[in-house]
Each structure stands twice: as C-alpha cells, then as structure tokens.
C-alpha cells in the first residue's frame, strides 16, 4: 500500500495526508477559512496529464489562504496498468454499482469526501480526445471531442450556493486560459453536456453526482492530442490556478509554469524508503535490483512522490510513479533487527567521521567502515577475502563490480549493516 505522507507546517498552514487502502487525500489547509477546493486526478488510468498535474499541485504549491485538498491518483490500479479502468469505467459508477464491483469502496470513499461540508468546489481532471469545437472541422476538431474543455453538467446549481453559477465560472476560466496558450490551436472552450436532459452516460459521472448534491463541480479536459505530457500538465495547472483565483485561494509555487520546467518536475520521481531502514533515489535507479533486504511479509513502502505505488508480481516488487514502471526489486528475506545503531563510524578519504543510519555518503578515493564487534558489514559488489564481514576494509571504486551498482552510472553502491543474521539498515556510498 502506498504510505506516502506529508506533514509540513507553514505559519498558519498545515499540509497533511489522509491515507486508506483505497484513497490518498493531501490536505493543504489554513485556519482563516473553510472554503476548500477539491482536485481529483486519475479517475481514468490512461490519462496521465490528470494525475501528474495533481501530483505537482500536491508537492510544489503552497496554499497561503483558504484550503486545497488533492486526490492525486483515485484509480490507482488502473493508473499502474495505464488502462482507462481495469474494472470498467470508474467515472460511470457514481449513480449505481453492483455489490461485487471492485471499485465500490474507492467510489464510496470519494463520494463521502465530495459531500464533506468543507468542500466548496470540485475539479475532476481528465485527458480527452481531440480539440472540442462547436463546429465540425475534421476528426480532431469537432463537437464530439472532449479535449481542451472545461466541462459543466448544467449552467448553474438549482439551490443558491457559492460558486454555483457554473457557466459564468467556466467561461471566466476559459477566457483566462486562452490568454496563455502554447499554440493557437490549443484553444480552450466550455462544453455544457446539459446532462440531466441530453447525456445519459454523464448522469453516472463524478461531477453529476456532485452537482445533484448541490456541490459545484467541473471537469477539466486537456487534449490527448497535445504533443507531450508536459503540455497536458501545463493546461491542467493553468486551469486549476484560474479556479483558485475565482475562489480567492492565495498560493505560491516553486517553479515557473513553463513546459520545460514542468517536464523536469514530471521526471523527478523522488525517493522510496522501505521498512524505515533503507532509501532508494528513484531518479537514476537501475531497472532491476537484486538481493534487496526485506521482510517475508508486511513490508512498508514510503514514496516521497504521491504517485508512488508498487505491485508484487511473481515474488518481485515493481515500483511505479504513476503509469511509469521505475524499478523491479528482487527481495532477499531477512528478519529485521529490533535495535540498531543510529550512527556508524567511517573513514572517508582518510578522514574519520560518522554517518547516520540509512543515509547517503560521498567518497572521492576510498572509504572503510570502522570495525565494530556489534555489527557486520556487507558492501554489495565488493569481493573480499573475509566475505562474511567487510568492516575495517578500505574500499574504492575500482574494487567494486559495477554490475551490483544501484544507479545507471555505476557509481552508487549499497552498504548493508547486520546484527548477526538480522538486517539493520542500508546506506548508499556515492563514488565521485
């Protein structure tokens, strides 16, 4: 299960996370208001613009007033499979589902979130086919396309509600998005499905469930026909920012909304910590890592990226970021030591120092772990005469077998610490 967790304090701002087996909600909240924008990504697993945009929103935006809730990867299993819905179309299950439907618990949980008293407006993110146009201009530009639209189910809510004038808000967002197009044919439009009278399928959707419960809701559709994932994410974030302005949500972000910068954020996969005693940098990790120390069951995987998840296949663990398969871990099972040192004494390039448990350290020439009878050391890829314990042994890059490196450049290796046959922790040595 994805155990991604954030808890950061910014003056009056608290960012936290609710995690269940089915749902991750990242909350960025202030004490000044109960006005809350709920952003949902990944109801369809083959629409990566939606969930990568939600992930960047969760990790690179600070909310300075009012509140933002983010569900970055609603349909997690379908996202990993890069499929619209491995159990059928989840966005057609908000009116009725059979008891045996495998999506039922997830849909029930997100319904409760949508109906929460705090939620003021809902955005459901999608990537849609083509470029919506009111007039037919070919296979891609036509009235049946969904891409580059703000979709509403009706013009306004029946009951008075802040942000209930859906058409007015959607039109304002459209106009402002169209001031910042990457290319002219990316033109953004409002698509009113007039769901109650004209669209039977949409009556089963997330947004229609929301509006029939008097919750303002919109779908944002980037186009699947845009040339890159970065462009899809660009338009999602551009539209979300316009909705935050409508709701008077004040925010900052740590990047510039440009296609190139978004591409870098998408490809920053972050880290994966396993059982609290080892951490892997997923940005340059090899496609396969053998002999990964794990427990025989109940392993805990903590991803820094909210799109992080794993699947167990034929005894191996496949780590994903969204729909991207990052690495496959082949486990070697150990009993975990109950008590381990928090620091280890090492000599790096001739200088004595200490390293924290499960940390990274950097070496120019060589290193050795100072011999300590309370633990033994196994440096993966180093072959020594004393193969049972490699503490007290000076090790350099030339003495390492690059086939056992963690990274693609063959300069990062695992340094494992044991108490007898029980695994303590793993650090990473980086040779410069």
PyMOL commands that set and color helices and strands:
alter all, ss='L'
color gray80, all
select helices_A, chain A and resi 48-60+76-81+90-92+104-114+166-180+184-186+195-198+201-204+206-212+229-246+259-266+397-399+402-404
alter helices_A, ss='H'
color red, helices_A
select strands_A, chain A and resi 8-10+13-19+24-29+36-40+61-63+67-71+119-128+131-132+141-142+149-152+189-192+216-223+251-253+271-274+278-281+288-294+301-303+308-313+316-321+324-333+343-348+351-356+360-363+366-369+376-379+395-396+412-419+422-431
alter strands_A, ss='S'
color yellow, strands_A
deselect
rebuild
show_as cartoon
